[in-house]
Each structure stands twice: as structure tokens, then as C-alpha cells.
Amino acid sequence: MVANLPLAPGLVIWFTGLPGSGKSTLAFALSQHLAAQGIPVQVLDSDELRRQLTPHPSYSAAERDWFYDTVIYLAGLLAKQGVHVLVAATGSRRAYRDAARARLPRFAELFVDCPTAVCQQRDPKGLWQLAAAGEIATLPGAGDAYEPPLHPELYVNTADKTIDTAVAELWSQLQAQGLLAFFT
């Protein structure tokens, strides 16, 4: 008979940064790196989730509060089952990320730092261009405030790094912070 051992909660890493900073790209690249080593993770990408949860988003303050509370809830459900979760979401207010830290037993914040000008140049979804044209009034970093983390456990500046270099730098930080131990 095999004993049912309690699962250790999964680690949740929240990738936060301006739109276009590389949060999703870095989260998916790290998930592939972990999977190649036999470590399964789940990426919760805010763009994908928003399409399912709020197909016609208004980006109002109330909707954002609800959305990030839901993201934290989903990450918590997965983490309780021992799943490691990479949350790729701007989470423009510190309060969102502080709520995640308070509710999730194993949590780390990753600041994906990138200057606004570089994010505007990348603009993979055309959001910065729409904000400049006055069509989006609530883009974090343009019409809406973005509150960068004060003391993130992890930090990567993606302005002039390849994705492989950024993942290697993140991997080194995970190791130095002792966070890789949670993945075993």
C-alpha cells in the first residue's frame, strides 16, 4: 500500500513589468527550460486568461481588481496540487502582487525590467501605439500608473538581452536564492 503523502505546495513566480517588457516570452522560455529538465510547470499568461475570462475587457479598476484576484486564486489552486506556476501578468499595482504574496505559501516576484522606450519600440500587440493615439487610456506605463516592485526576489533587465541570456540569468538567480530547491 502506498501512503498518500501530502503534496508540497508549488512555487509561484509572478513575472511583472511594463507591457512589452518580455514577461510572457521569458515565462514560456523558462517553462521550456524547466520541462527539458523534467520539471513541469504551468504558465498563467494574463493575455490568454483575459481572452477566456473577460473576452471584452474594459480594463476598469474594478475589472482589474477582479481579474488579478482570479489569477491569484487560480495560481493558488494549482500550487496546492504541487504544481509550479509562472504568472506572466503586468499586475500594475503593488497591491495585486502583495495580495499574491500574502495568499500563496511559496511565492517569488520577478521584475522584468525594460525601459519604456524599448517596450514602445517592441510593442508586439500594438498597445503603446494605441495608447499614443489616445485609443487606450489605461495602459500601464502610459495612461495608467505602473508600480514597480520595491524588493523583488528576482530581477532581469530584458532591454538588451537575448531570451537565452535572460533565462540563464534568471536560472542563476533562482539558484542563488535557493528557489530551485522548490522544483525538486
CORQUI-V97687 format. One record per run of one state. SS is the DSSP state (H for helix, E for strand, C for the rest). FROM is the first residue (numbers start at 1). LEN is the number of residues. If there is no record, write none. Layout:
ss: {SS:SS}
from: {FROM:FROM}
len: {LEN:LEN}
This chain:
ss: {C:E:C:H:C:E:H:C:H:C:E:C:H:C:E:C:H:C:H:C:E:C:E:C:E:C:H:C:H:C}
from: {1:12:17:23:37:41:46:54:61:81:84:89:94:104:107:114:116:123:127:133:140:141:144:145:154:158:163:177:179:184}
len: {11:5:6:14:4:5:8:7:20:3:5:5:10:3:7:2:7:4:6:7:1:3:1:9:4:5:14:2:5:1}
